[in-house]
Amino acid sequence: MLGPNDIVSALEAAGFTHLVWIPDSHLGTWEPALRVSRLAPVRLCREGEAVALAAGLMLGGARPLVAIQCTGFFEAGDAVRNVAHDMKLPLKLVIGVRSARAASAGKSGDNCPHFAEKLVQAWELPHTRFDPADADAAALAGALKALVDQPTPAAILWAE
């Protein structure tokens, strides 16, 4: 299982300059490792704001990663549409999918896992699924490399 230090080290190695985030659920466990990293973590109040700020950073030459939970991704839809399809910026997202493991085991009635994938598809974002509980550092490095190498906006659906 990957810990926060492994995750933050992989984000740094992938070349991200900023982590624009709302530290919900599992994503919030990264904070201690971020405090001592060379990434510039930027906390925001709303997910749409995170997408807009990431767009500004990209326009300024930075390589931000937006990390938000799936319910926040739902809220940020118009900002994602605007940045990804109108501005055509290569927005990169890690979307924490709440209850993903429990839902796949048939132990949750939470509909977030169902709708997270459908909305990523609706916004035509290339995406991969990633479960940090079943992965090692090499798998994370590969998933982040695929994300970074995607010339268009793209996402990782991060199982929680």
C-alpha positions as CSV (number, residue, x, y, z in Angstrom):
1,M,0.0,0.0,0.0
2,L,1.2,3.4,-0.9
3,G,1.7,6.0,1.8
4,P,1.6,9.8,1.6
5,N,5.4,10.1,1.3
6,D,5.4,7.7,-1.7
7,I,2.5,9.6,-3.3
8,V,4.1,13.0,-2.9
9,S,7.5,11.7,-4.1
10,A,5.8,10.3,-7.2
11,L,4.0,13.6,-7.9
12,E,7.3,15.5,-7.6
13,A,9.0,12.9,-9.9
14,A,6.2,13.3,-12.5
15,G,7.1,17.0,-12.8
16,F,4.1,18.7,-11.3
17,T,4.9,22.1,-9.9
18,H,1.8,22.7,-7.8
19,L,-0.9,20.6,-6.2
20,V,-4.2,22.5,-6.4
21,W,-6.4,20.7,-4.0
22,I,-9.2,20.4,-1.6
23,P,-7.9,17.8,0.9
24,D,-11.0,15.6,1.3
25,S,-10.9,12.1,2.7
26,H,-7.9,10.1,1.5
27,L,-6.4,13.0,-0.3
28,G,-6.1,14.9,2.9
29,T,-3.7,12.3,4.3
30,W,-1.0,13.6,1.9
31,E,-0.7,16.9,3.7
32,P,2.1,16.1,6.1
33,A,4.3,14.9,3.2
34,L,3.3,18.0,1.2
35,R,4.6,20.3,3.9
36,V,8.1,19.2,3.3
37,S,7.9,18.7,-0.5
38,R,9.0,20.9,-3.3
39,L,5.5,20.9,-4.7
40,A,3.6,24.1,-4.0
41,P,0.3,23.0,-2.4
42,V,-2.5,25.4,-3.0
43,R,-5.7,24.9,-0.9
44,L,-8.9,26.3,-2.2
45,C,-12.5,26.5,-1.0
46,R,-14.4,25.2,-4.0
47,E,-13.5,22.7,-6.7
48,G,-14.5,25.0,-9.6
49,E,-12.0,27.5,-8.1
50,A,-9.3,24.8,-8.1
51,V,-9.8,24.2,-11.8
52,A,-9.7,27.9,-12.6
53,L,-6.6,28.4,-10.5
54,A,-4.9,25.5,-12.3
55,A,-5.8,27.1,-15.6
56,G,-4.1,30.3,-14.5
57,L,-1.0,28.4,-13.4
58,M,-0.8,26.6,-16.8
59,L,-1.1,29.9,-18.6
60,G,1.8,31.1,-16.6
61,G,4.0,28.1,-17.5
62,A,3.4,25.9,-14.4
63,R,2.5,22.2,-14.4
64,P,-0.3,21.9,-11.8
65,L,-2.2,18.9,-10.7
66,V,-5.8,19.3,-9.4
67,A,-6.7,16.8,-6.7
68,I,-10.3,16.7,-5.6
69,Q,-12.9,14.2,-4.5
70,C,-15.6,13.0,-6.9
71,T,-18.4,15.1,-5.4
72,G,-16.3,18.2,-5.9
73,F,-15.6,17.1,-9.5
74,F,-19.4,17.0,-10.0
75,E,-19.5,20.6,-8.7
76,A,-16.7,21.8,-10.9
77,G,-18.2,20.6,-14.2
78,D,-18.6,24.0,-15.8
79,A,-15.0,25.0,-14.9
80,V,-13.7,21.6,-16.3
81,R,-15.7,22.1,-19.5
82,N,-14.4,25.6,-20.0
83,V,-10.7,24.9,-19.2
84,A,-10.6,21.5,-21.1
85,H,-12.8,22.2,-24.1
86,D,-13.0,26.0,-24.6
87,M,-9.5,27.0,-23.5
88,K,-8.0,23.6,-24.6
89,L,-5.6,23.5,-21.7
90,P,-4.1,20.1,-20.7
91,L,-5.8,20.0,-17.3
92,K,-4.6,17.1,-15.1
93,L,-6.8,15.7,-12.4
94,V,-6.7,13.2,-9.6
95,I,-10.3,12.5,-8.6
96,G,-10.7,10.7,-5.3
97,V,-13.6,8.3,-5.8
98,R,-15.3,8.0,-2.5
99,S,-16.5,4.5,-1.6
100,A,-14.9,3.0,-4.7
101,R,-13.6,-0.1,-2.9
102,A,-16.8,-0.7,-0.9
103,A,-18.9,-0.2,-4.0
104,S,-16.9,-2.7,-6.1
105,A,-17.3,-5.2,-3.2
106,G,-21.1,-4.7,-3.2
107,K,-20.9,-3.2,0.3
108,S,-21.9,0.4,-0.3
109,G,-25.0,2.2,-1.7
110,D,-22.9,5.3,-2.4
111,N,-23.5,6.3,-6.0
112,C,-20.4,8.4,-6.3
113,P,-18.3,5.7,-7.9
114,H,-21.0,5.1,-10.6
115,F,-21.4,8.8,-11.5
116,A,-17.7,9.7,-11.2
117,E,-16.8,7.6,-14.2
118,K,-19.9,8.6,-16.2
119,L,-19.0,12.3,-15.7
120,V,-15.4,11.9,-16.7
121,Q,-16.7,10.2,-19.8
122,A,-19.3,12.9,-20.4
123,W,-16.5,15.5,-20.3
124,E,-14.5,13.3,-22.7
125,L,-11.5,13.1,-20.5
126,P,-9.1,10.2,-21.0
127,H,-8.9,8.5,-17.7
128,T,-7.5,5.6,-15.8
129,R,-8.5,3.9,-12.5
130,F,-5.9,3.6,-9.8
131,D,-6.2,2.0,-6.3
132,P,-3.4,3.0,-4.0
133,A,-4.3,0.1,-1.7
134,D,-3.4,-2.5,-4.4
135,A,-0.4,-0.7,-6.0
136,D,3.2,-0.1,-5.5
137,A,5.5,2.9,-6.3
138,A,6.2,1.6,-9.8
139,A,2.5,1.4,-10.6
140,L,1.9,4.9,-9.4
141,A,4.8,6.2,-11.4
142,G,3.3,4.5,-14.5
143,A,-0.1,6.0,-13.9
144,L,1.3,9.5,-13.4
145,K,3.5,9.1,-16.5
146,A,0.5,8.2,-18.6
147,L,-1.3,11.2,-17.1
148,V,1.5,13.6,-17.8
149,D,2.2,12.2,-21.3
150,Q,-1.5,12.7,-22.3
151,P,-1.4,15.9,-24.5
152,T,-5.0,16.6,-23.7
153,P,-6.8,17.0,-20.3
154,A,-6.9,13.7,-18.5
155,A,-7.8,12.2,-15.1
156,I,-6.9,9.4,-12.7
157,L,-9.9,8.0,-10.8
158,W,-8.3,7.4,-7.4
159,A,-10.1,4.7,-5.4
160,E,-10.9,5.5,-1.8
